[in-house]
Amino acid sequence: MSTASPSRPWNAHRPPSAEGRTFLVTGGNAGIGYFVAEQLAATGAVVVLGSRDTAKADAAAASIRSRVPGARVRHLPLDLADLSSLKTAVDRLEVDRLDAVVHNAGVALDDPPRRETADGHELMFGTNHLGHFALTRWLAPLLSAAEAGRIVTVGSFAARSERLDLDDPQSTRDYRPKRTYGRSKLAQMSFGFALDRRLRAIGSPVRSVVAHPGGALDGLTPSRPQIRVTTRGERLRALPAGLLVQGKEAGARPVVRAVLDPEVAGGDLWGPRVFGLRGAPRREPVPSHMADPDTAARLWTVSSELTGTEPDLGFR
């Protein structure tokens, strides 16, 4: 377990040891997910990179090992856009417990046309939300077997300005990519808060926490040659924005704290300190539209039906 305590302030640059624990990071091969995985690996934990692309996952693992001596990191083939594959993927974890999962992987499209998953769901809603909803069901026994399992859902600042349309959750009538993305992230965050309420109601020790990276730009992100190189030109162009936002390494820190800090409570929202866009991790007030129980209940029903998953998600 973590060694942090109220008498030892949280140090985002030196998180406590997590030796002996196992964490799964979906989409851990790139972006925010990569830096979450890198920072978690530095705590001594076993970090599993959930990714459908073996070559990218191998490159991410090599990058982590080059920066974290002795890092214990491995790849789990995982395709959130293919719901029928998720049980098999979880079986391949070959662990008897899972201390935390970071629901990070996501698709962000900028332009039409509307695309669908193998299951016929709109790609962003289907991957970002439905895939994680269904994955949670198969991970439930492993999370419940841990001493204090955690589900950390990575949301987005983009969700603050959106509202769910549960009469058209998959944007079949009016597809606008940026809005659909924001709504998919809002669905994830609403699910994270609703899941914690349900876990508390049944007395489960598993906590569901939501975190977001704030404003995280590639141009403010340190290079990782096996993953992505930030050019000098990109860094110079991004400097003015650095007054308001940050890079992805810093953006990962609220997520890492949500995974590790024993003072984090179920139902919390964590993000950057300065206007929710940059800075050290802090607990934030939960916007009312993200925690509305009636909307969450409708979303839960829709999600359960679309994924063919029992409503209790396997938590008892």
C-alpha positions as CSV (number, residue, x, y, z in Angstrom):
1,M,0.0,0.0,0.0
2,S,1.0,3.6,-0.5
3,T,3.1,5.2,2.3
4,A,1.7,8.7,1.9
5,S,-0.2,10.2,4.9
6,P,-1.6,13.5,6.0
7,S,1.7,14.3,7.7
8,R,3.6,13.7,4.4
9,P,2.4,16.2,1.7
10,W,1.9,14.7,-1.7
11,N,4.9,15.2,-4.0
12,A,3.7,14.9,-7.6
13,H,7.3,14.5,-8.8
14,R,8.1,11.7,-6.3
15,P,4.9,9.6,-5.7
16,P,5.1,6.9,-3.0
17,S,6.1,3.3,-3.5
18,A,3.5,1.0,-5.0
19,E,5.8,-2.1,-4.9
20,G,3.7,-5.3,-5.1
21,R,0.8,-3.7,-6.8
22,T,-0.5,-4.1,-10.4
23,F,-2.1,-1.4,-12.5
24,L,-3.7,-1.6,-16.0
25,V,-3.5,1.6,-18.1
26,T,-5.7,1.5,-21.2
27,G,-4.1,3.4,-24.0
28,G,-0.8,3.4,-22.1
29,N,1.2,3.4,-25.3
30,A,0.9,7.2,-26.1
31,G,-0.2,10.6,-24.9
32,I,-1.4,11.0,-21.3
33,G,-1.7,7.3,-20.9
34,Y,2.0,6.8,-21.7
35,F,3.1,9.3,-19.0
36,V,0.7,7.8,-16.5
37,A,2.3,4.4,-17.1
38,E,5.8,5.9,-16.9
39,Q,5.1,7.6,-13.6
40,L,3.4,4.5,-12.1
41,A,6.3,2.3,-13.3
42,A,8.7,4.5,-11.3
43,T,6.8,3.5,-8.1
44,G,7.8,-0.1,-8.4
45,A,4.4,-1.3,-9.5
46,V,3.7,-3.8,-12.3
47,V,2.2,-1.7,-15.1
48,V,0.2,-3.3,-17.9
49,L,-0.2,-1.3,-21.1
50,G,-3.6,-2.0,-22.6
51,S,-3.3,-1.4,-26.4
52,R,-4.5,-2.9,-29.6
53,D,-1.2,-2.0,-31.4
54,T,1.6,-4.3,-30.3
55,A,4.4,-2.3,-32.0
56,K,3.4,0.9,-30.3
57,A,3.0,-0.9,-26.9
58,D,6.5,-2.4,-27.3
59,A,7.9,1.0,-28.1
60,A,6.2,2.5,-25.1
61,A,7.5,-0.3,-22.8
62,A,11.1,0.2,-24.2
63,S,10.8,3.9,-23.5
64,I,9.7,3.4,-20.0
65,R,12.4,0.8,-19.3
66,S,15.0,3.3,-20.7
67,R,13.9,5.9,-18.2
68,V,12.9,3.7,-15.2
69,P,15.6,1.2,-14.3
70,G,14.1,-2.2,-13.4
71,A,10.6,-1.1,-14.6
72,R,8.1,-3.9,-14.7
73,V,5.9,-3.2,-17.7
74,R,4.1,-5.5,-20.1
75,H,1.6,-5.3,-22.9
76,L,-2.0,-6.6,-22.9
77,P,-3.7,-6.7,-26.4
78,L,-6.9,-4.7,-25.8
79,D,-9.3,-3.3,-28.4
80,L,-12.1,-1.3,-26.7
81,A,-13.9,-0.9,-30.0
82,D,-14.5,-4.7,-30.1
83,L,-16.7,-5.6,-27.1
84,S,-16.6,-9.3,-27.9
85,S,-12.9,-9.4,-27.3
86,L,-12.8,-7.9,-23.9
87,K,-13.4,-11.0,-21.8
88,T,-10.5,-12.8,-23.6
89,A,-8.3,-9.8,-23.0
90,V,-9.0,-9.8,-19.3
91,D,-8.3,-13.5,-19.1
92,R,-4.9,-12.8,-20.6
93,L,-4.0,-10.6,-17.7
94,E,-3.3,-13.8,-15.7
95,V,-3.4,-12.1,-12.3
96,D,-5.5,-12.9,-9.2
97,R,-6.1,-9.3,-8.4
98,L,-5.9,-5.9,-10.0
99,D,-5.1,-2.9,-7.7
100,A,-6.3,-0.3,-10.2
101,V,-7.4,0.3,-13.8
102,V,-6.9,3.7,-15.5
103,H,-9.7,4.1,-18.1
104,N,-7.6,6.3,-20.4
105,A,-7.7,5.0,-24.0
106,G,-9.8,7.1,-26.3
107,V,-10.5,8.2,-29.9
108,A,-10.8,11.8,-30.9
109,L,-11.9,12.6,-34.5
110,D,-11.7,16.1,-35.9
111,D,-13.6,15.7,-39.2
112,P,-16.6,13.8,-40.6
113,P,-17.6,11.2,-41.8
114,R,-19.1,9.5,-38.8
115,R,-17.4,6.1,-38.1
116,E,-18.5,3.0,-36.3
117,T,-16.9,0.2,-34.2
118,A,-17.1,-3.4,-35.1
119,D,-20.3,-3.6,-33.0
120,G,-22.0,-0.8,-35.0
121,H,-21.6,1.9,-32.3
122,E,-20.4,5.4,-33.1
123,L,-16.6,5.2,-32.8
124,M,-15.9,7.8,-30.1
125,F,-18.9,7.0,-27.9
126,G,-18.4,3.3,-28.5
127,T,-14.6,3.3,-27.7
128,N,-14.3,6.0,-25.1
129,H,-17.4,5.1,-23.0
130,L,-19.0,1.8,-24.0
131,G,-15.7,0.0,-24.3
132,H,-14.7,1.0,-20.8
133,F,-18.1,0.3,-19.4
134,A,-18.0,-3.2,-20.7
135,L,-14.3,-3.7,-19.6
136,T,-15.2,-2.8,-16.1
137,R,-17.6,-5.7,-16.0
138,W,-14.8,-8.2,-16.8
139,L,-12.4,-6.5,-14.4
140,A,-14.8,-6.4,-11.5
141,P,-13.7,-9.7,-9.8
142,L,-10.0,-8.7,-10.0
143,L,-10.6,-5.3,-8.6
144,S,-12.8,-6.7,-5.9
145,A,-10.0,-9.1,-4.9
146,A,-7.6,-6.3,-4.3
147,E,-7.3,-4.8,-0.8
148,A,-8.5,-1.4,-2.1
149,G,-9.1,-1.6,-5.8
150,R,-9.5,1.6,-7.8
151,I,-11.1,2.6,-11.1
152,V,-9.8,5.9,-12.3
153,T,-11.6,7.3,-15.3
154,V,-9.7,9.9,-17.3
155,G,-12.1,12.7,-18.3
156,S,-11.6,15.9,-20.3
157,F,-12.0,19.6,-19.8
158,A,-14.1,19.4,-23.0
159,A,-16.8,17.7,-21.1
160,R,-17.6,20.7,-19.0
161,S,-19.4,22.6,-21.8
162,E,-21.3,19.5,-23.1
163,R,-24.6,17.9,-22.2
164,L,-25.6,14.3,-23.0
165,D,-28.4,13.7,-25.4
166,L,-29.6,10.3,-24.4
167,D,-32.3,10.3,-27.1
168,D,-29.4,10.2,-29.6
169,P,-26.4,9.0,-27.6
170,Q,-24.5,7.9,-30.7
171,S,-25.0,11.0,-32.7
172,T,-27.0,9.4,-35.5
173,R,-29.1,12.4,-36.3
174,D,-26.6,15.3,-35.9
175,Y,-22.9,14.2,-36.0
176,R,-20.4,16.9,-35.1
177,P,-17.0,15.4,-34.2
178,K,-15.8,17.8,-31.5
179,R,-19.2,17.8,-29.8
180,T,-19.5,14.0,-30.1
181,Y,-16.0,13.6,-28.5
182,G,-16.9,16.0,-25.7
183,R,-20.1,14.0,-25.0
184,S,-18.2,10.7,-25.0
185,K,-15.9,12.1,-22.3
186,L,-18.9,13.4,-20.4
187,A,-20.4,10.0,-20.5
188,Q,-17.2,8.5,-19.1
189,M,-17.1,11.0,-16.3
190,S,-20.8,10.6,-15.5
191,F,-20.2,6.8,-15.4
192,G,-17.3,7.2,-13.1
193,F,-19.3,9.2,-10.5
194,A,-22.3,6.9,-10.9
195,L,-20.2,3.8,-10.4
196,D,-18.8,5.1,-7.1
197,R,-22.4,5.7,-5.8
198,R,-23.3,2.2,-6.7
199,L,-20.2,0.7,-5.2
200,R,-20.9,2.6,-1.9
201,A,-24.4,1.4,-1.9
202,I,-23.3,-2.3,-1.9
203,G,-20.5,-1.7,0.6
204,S,-17.7,-2.5,-1.9
205,P,-14.1,-1.5,-1.0
206,V,-13.5,-0.6,-4.6
207,R,-13.3,3.2,-5.3
208,S,-14.2,4.9,-8.5
209,V,-12.4,8.2,-9.1
210,V,-12.4,10.7,-12.0
211,A,-9.4,12.7,-13.1
212,H,-8.5,15.0,-16.0
213,P,-5.3,16.4,-17.4
214,G,-6.4,20.0,-17.9
215,G,-5.0,21.6,-21.0
216,A,-2.2,19.3,-22.3
217,L,-0.3,20.2,-25.4
218,D,2.2,18.2,-27.4
219,G,4.4,21.3,-27.8
220,L,4.9,21.5,-24.0
221,T,5.5,17.8,-23.6
222,P,9.0,16.4,-23.2
223,S,10.3,14.2,-26.0
224,R,10.2,10.4,-25.7
225,P,12.1,9.4,-28.8
226,Q,10.5,5.9,-29.1
227,I,7.1,7.6,-28.8
228,R,7.1,11.1,-30.0
229,V,9.7,13.9,-30.5
230,T,8.7,17.5,-29.7
231,T,10.6,19.7,-32.2
232,R,12.2,23.0,-31.3
233,G,9.7,24.8,-33.4
234,E,6.8,23.2,-31.6
235,R,8.2,24.1,-28.3
236,L,8.7,27.8,-29.3
237,R,5.2,28.0,-30.7
238,A,3.7,26.5,-27.5
239,L,5.6,28.8,-25.1
240,P,2.9,31.5,-24.9
241,A,0.3,28.9,-24.2
242,G,2.4,27.6,-21.3
243,L,1.0,30.5,-19.2
244,L,-2.4,28.7,-19.3
245,V,-1.8,25.1,-20.1
246,Q,0.9,22.4,-19.7
247,G,2.4,19.3,-21.3
248,K,1.2,15.8,-21.1
249,E,3.8,14.7,-18.6
250,A,2.3,17.2,-16.2
251,G,-1.2,16.4,-17.3
252,A,-0.7,12.8,-16.2
253,R,-0.1,13.8,-12.6
254,P,-3.7,14.2,-11.4
255,V,-4.4,10.8,-12.8
256,V,-1.4,9.3,-11.0
257,R,-2.5,10.9,-7.7
258,A,-6.0,9.5,-8.2
259,V,-4.4,6.0,-8.5
260,L,-2.0,6.2,-5.6
261,D,-2.9,8.7,-2.9
262,P,-4.7,6.9,0.0
263,E,-6.4,10.3,0.8
264,V,-8.3,10.2,-2.5
265,A,-11.9,9.3,-1.9
266,G,-14.4,7.5,-4.1
267,G,-16.4,10.0,-6.2
268,D,-13.6,12.6,-6.2
269,L,-12.7,14.7,-9.2
270,W,-9.0,15.5,-9.6
271,G,-7.4,18.0,-12.0
272,P,-4.7,20.7,-12.3
273,R,-4.7,23.4,-9.7
274,V,-4.7,26.5,-11.9
275,F,-8.2,27.0,-13.4
276,G,-8.3,23.3,-14.0
277,L,-5.8,23.7,-16.8
278,R,-2.3,23.5,-15.4
279,G,-0.4,23.0,-12.2
280,A,-0.2,20.5,-9.4
281,P,-3.1,18.0,-8.8
282,R,-5.9,19.1,-6.6
283,R,-9.4,17.9,-5.7
284,E,-12.1,19.8,-7.7
285,P,-15.8,20.4,-7.1
286,V,-17.8,18.0,-9.3
287,P,-20.0,20.0,-11.8
288,S,-23.6,19.3,-11.3
289,H,-24.3,18.0,-14.8
290,M,-21.7,15.3,-14.4
291,A,-23.2,14.0,-11.2
292,D,-26.9,14.3,-11.9
293,P,-28.4,11.0,-10.7
294,D,-31.3,10.9,-13.2
295,T,-29.1,11.5,-16.2
296,A,-26.6,8.9,-14.9
297,A,-29.4,6.4,-14.4
298,R,-30.5,6.8,-18.0
299,L,-27.0,6.6,-19.3
300,W,-26.4,3.4,-17.2
301,T,-29.4,1.8,-18.7
302,V,-28.5,2.8,-22.2
303,S,-24.9,1.6,-21.8
304,S,-26.0,-1.7,-20.3
305,E,-28.4,-2.4,-23.2
306,L,-25.9,-1.4,-25.9
307,T,-23.1,-3.5,-24.4
308,G,-25.2,-6.5,-23.4
309,T,-23.9,-6.2,-19.9
310,E,-25.8,-6.9,-16.7
311,P,-26.5,-3.7,-14.8
312,D,-24.5,-4.6,-11.7
313,L,-21.3,-5.0,-13.8
314,G,-20.3,-8.0,-11.7
315,F,-19.8,-6.1,-8.4
316,R,-21.5,-7.8,-5.5
